[in-house]
Amino acid sequence: MTAPSGAPGRTPFGAPAPVGAPTGTRDPHRMRSLGRERLAARISRFDRKHRLDRTLARVVSRLTGRALGPYQTAVIRIGFAATWLLFLLREFPHRQEMYGPDGPWSWDLAQQLTASNHAFTALMWSGSQVWFEIVFMLAVLSSALLLLGWRTRTMSVLFLVGVLSLQNRSIFMGDGGDNVIHLMAIYLVFTRCGQVWSLDARRERRAAGARAREGRFPPDRVGPALWAVLGLVLAAATLAGKIDGGLFGGWRTVYWGLWAAQALWWLAGRYTRRSVQPRVFLDVVANLVHNAALFVIMAEACLIYATAGWYKIQGSRWQDGTAVYYPLHLDYFSPWPALSDLLSAHGTLVMLVTYGTVAVQVAFPFTLFNRRVKNVLLAAMMTEHAVIAVVLGLPFFSLAMIAADAVFLPTSFLRRLGGWVARACGGLSSRIRRALPRPRKDRGRREEDEEQAPRSPEAAEHPHVGFTA
């Protein structure tokens, strides 16, 4: 039976239904409202899921689509190549005492050490003086060519060979910056560090221009010839048992892997012209490797500062603010005694520098997510290393650390810096060309052209200065 009209209805359990509740039928407005809420919830879940998918797609596209930080990697390449080159040139008169066969760390001691720790050094292939000179000059030449960015893939490998060969030959030669160069030389091999500010980049632009004019790329014969020679040398060293390591481990695997990767890259560009898919795949892999190596370089720089800062905190001299005072009075670290005495005479300055060094080193890794604070601390650390180079007489350690810090410099600043350097080099080259004497025929023809060229009164009174638009 149904309830009488005007009487409150009852629920199936006998309880009276609330006033205004539907009796026997469902409220269509309530049902439509519930349907809209359910639909909105489904759309929200769909949007969140696809928003995450879009974010992941953008991240993957950015990591695989291009090599990140082209200017930063170029600065690292130039910085470490220049640091190692300057060090080798400064120590050129003393190379025999430092790395030669008759140095304090004898060839027999170095052979025993490398046999125990499996470190790579080409200087252990022979104890002759001629072989030492060849390896040393190869290290100098590869540093100079890597600095200029000529065949960066090849020169980065030869740069690594030179650094490992000399540093592992005499492990006690260095001032701390050699460890940074040692690590960065390994990481540079896996980066595409010749995208900008290099002779390779200029060659690529010229090749692209030739392709636009002629419809084809000019053949590259120098690159394959270099890798063919390196392959022969590597095969000879492997057959002679000079490189330590098995099939899946050691420097033998590293060098053969690099050579095989370059050979595969060349084959993909040489014999797959009908399909670009193999070259595109290799380009994606190269971008991934480059970006991973760039991340490792950044993490390594942060780790250096973080460990240095936390270890300083544990020292009593750093805690009482006097740690900077003592190196200033060591003869080995006092190339300018008067300057060291002047700095150490102010106790407040010594205390501020001591505490400031610890604070900057500990805080720097945590400021990478704030661009402004990061740039301020970065400028402070670079200034500190410049002061260390002058006051304590450690130029190559400071150059190595400044080169490592350069990976965090903003791209806009690096572009402006490149523009300033380009304009300065252009102005210097133009002045040199004007200073050089011209041939008589060209000078006479130029004078005739100037006499015949019409001149306006404004141009005669106010000559143009600078570049025309």
Rosetta blueprint (number, residue, H / E / L):
1 M L
2 T L
3 A L
4 P L
5 S L
6 G L
7 A L
8 P L
9 G L
10 R E
11 T L
12 P L
13 F L
14 G L
15 A L
16 P E
17 A L
18 P L
19 V L
20 G L
21 A L
22 P L
23 T L
24 G L
25 T L
26 R L
27 D L
28 P H
29 H H
30 R H
31 M H
32 R H
33 S H
34 L H
35 G H
36 R H
37 E H
38 R H
39 L H
40 A H
41 A H
42 R H
43 I H
44 S H
45 R H
46 F H
47 D H
48 R H
49 K H
50 H H
51 R H
52 L H
53 D H
54 R H
55 T H
56 L H
57 A H
58 R H
59 V H
60 V H
61 S H
62 R H
63 L H
64 T H
65 G H
66 R L
67 A L
68 L L
69 G L
70 P H
71 Y H
72 Q H
73 T H
74 A H
75 V H
76 I H
77 R H
78 I H
79 G H
80 F H
81 A H
82 A H
83 T H
84 W H
85 L H
86 L H
87 F H
88 L H
89 L H
90 R H
91 E L
92 F H
93 P H
94 H H
95 R H
96 Q H
97 E H
98 M H
99 Y H
100 G L
101 P L
102 D L
103 G L
104 P L
105 W L
106 S L
107 W H
108 D H
109 L H
110 A H
111 Q H
112 Q H
113 L H
114 T H
115 A H
116 S H
117 N H
118 H L
119 A L
120 F L
121 T L
122 A H
123 L H
124 M H
125 W H
126 S L
127 G L
128 S L
129 Q H
130 V H
131 W H
132 F H
133 E H
134 I H
135 V H
136 F H
137 M H
138 L H
139 A H
140 V H
141 L H
142 S H
143 S H
144 A H
145 L H
146 L H
147 L H
148 L H
149 G L
150 W L
151 R L
152 T H
153 R H
154 T H
155 M H
156 S H
157 V H
158 L H
159 F H
160 L H
161 V H
162 G H
163 V H
164 L H
165 S H
166 L H
167 Q H
168 N H
169 R H
170 S L
171 I L
172 F L
173 M L
174 G L
175 D L
176 G L
177 G H
178 D H
179 N H
180 V H
181 I H
182 H H
183 L H
184 M H
185 A H
186 I H
187 Y H
188 L H
189 V L
190 F L
191 T L
192 R L
193 C L
194 G L
195 Q L
196 V L
197 W L
198 S L
199 L H
200 D H
201 A H
202 R H
203 R H
204 E H
205 R H
206 R H
207 A H
208 A H
209 G H
210 A H
211 R H
212 A H
213 R H
214 E H
215 G L
216 R L
217 F L
218 P L
219 P L
220 D L
221 R L
222 V H
223 G H
224 P H
225 A H
226 L H
227 W H
228 A H
229 V H
230 L H
231 G H
232 L H
233 V H
234 L H
235 A H
236 A H
237 A H
238 T H
239 L H
240 A L
241 G L
242 K L
243 I L
244 D L
245 G L
246 G L
247 L L
248 F L
249 G L
250 G L
251 W H
252 R H
253 T H
254 V H
255 Y H
256 W H
257 G H
258 L H
259 W H
260 A H
261 A H
262 Q H
263 A H
264 L H
265 W H
266 W H
267 L H
268 A H
269 G H
270 R H
271 Y H
272 T L
273 R L
274 R L
275 S L
276 V L
277 Q H
278 P H
279 R H
280 V H
281 F H
282 L H
283 D H
284 V H
285 V H
286 A H
287 N H
288 L H
289 V H
290 H H
291 N H
292 A H
293 A H
294 L H
295 F H
296 V H
297 I H
298 M H
299 A H
300 E H
301 A H
302 C H
303 L H
304 I H
305 Y H
306 A H
307 T H
308 A H
309 G H
310 W H
311 Y H
312 K H
313 I H
314 Q L
315 G L
316 S H
317 R H
318 W H
319 Q H
320 D L
321 G L
322 T L
323 A L
324 V L
325 Y L
326 Y L
327 P H
328 L H
329 H H
330 L L
331 D H
332 Y H
333 F H
334 S L
335 P L
336 W L
337 P H
338 A H
339 L H
340 S H
341 D H
342 L H
343 L H
344 S H
345 A L
346 H L
347 G H
348 T H
349 L H
350 V H
351 M H
352 L H
353 V H
354 T H
355 Y H
356 G H
357 T H
358 V H
359 A H
360 V H
361 Q H
362 V H
363 A H
364 F H
365 P H
366 F H
367 T H
368 L L
369 F L
370 N L
371 R H
372 R H
373 V H
374 K H
375 N H
376 V H
377 L H
378 L H
379 A H
380 A H
381 M H
382 M H
383 T H
384 E H
385 H H
386 A H
387 V H
388 I H
389 A H
390 V H
391 V H
392 L L
393 G L
394 L L
395 P H
396 F H
397 F H
398 S H
399 L H
400 A H
401 M H
402 I H
403 A H
404 A H
405 D H
406 A H
407 V H
408 F H
409 L L
410 P L
411 T H
412 S H
413 F H
414 L H
415 R H
416 R H
417 L H
418 G H
419 G H
420 W H
421 V H
422 A H
423 R H
424 A H
425 C H
426 G H
427 G H
428 L H
429 S H
430 S H
431 R H
432 I H
433 R H
434 R H
435 A H
436 L L
437 P L
438 R L
439 P L
440 R H
441 K H
442 D H
443 R H
444 G H
445 R H
446 R H
447 E H
448 E H
449 D H
450 E H
451 E H
452 Q H
453 A L
454 P L
455 R L
456 S L
457 P H
458 E H
459 A H
460 A H
461 E H
462 H L
463 P L
464 H L
465 V L
466 G L
467 F L
468 T L
469 A L
